[in-house]
């Protein structure tokens, strides 16, 4: 079994299509089919069922997908270690960051890293806090940048910045001038929230506990996977939300109003960088951590 065979298997398994996998890998369809057939013959296992013109992983194929992803992640990490031994800093730095961090805080630090070390290729994936932690844990990311608290894990967590949530309402919302809000007021509002697993959602849930509330106590009209979508829904009128001041600051328009929280302790949260204590930290990773901790 070769790494190329594993890459080809995974491309086919993820796309459920030989032709699309061949196009993604810049190979011929026959080369992809031959690699899959050879892999199956070498190990005496059927990895795919051919149904009409389609192709679906067998139970064995589905099981092998997880091992294949892990193997390729480890191969990439091994390559990064070799690149890191070169005198000039180069190679690829794989980062997964939650949305607010990736959109409003991290880019200036990535630009600073590029200016100092142009030989480093930066590969940024944007998700939420949960996906960033998972990527660092399984080795598909060298660094994870997240918002708020994480469940207990084996990852190393280093706080690198701080943030604050604010209440966001439409400019014409009936409650925009209310001096303070009680638990009953929160229950009477209609909310648009970020999705579960996001750092913003986690920080908001922590804020609710200060009012002896949970999201189940609120009238939640929508749960949306991006700050921009949440803000657009709030600007349309009728609903409120709570988001990062950093996120809202870049979206300021005549359609929304902000309220800093004074009726409970301010909903503060942290931005943190995640690393795996048992994996090699490249010079590029160390350089970026140095930049973000320096401010």
Secondary structure, 3 states (H helix, E strand, C coil): CCHHHHHHHHHHHHHCCHHHHHHHHCCCHHHHHHHHHHHHHHHCCCCEEEECCEEEECHHHHHHHHHHHHHHHHHHHHHHHHHHCCCCCCEEEEEEEEHHHHHHCCHHHHHHHHHHCCCEEEEEEEECHHHHHHHHHHCCCCEEEEECCCCCCCEEEEEEEEEEEEEEEECCCCCCCCCCCCHHHHHHCEEEEECCCCHHHHHHHHHHHCCCCCHHHCEEEEEECCHHHHHHHHHCCCCEEEEEHHHHHCCCCCCEEEECCCCCCCCEEEEEEEEECCCCCCHHHHHHHHHHHCC
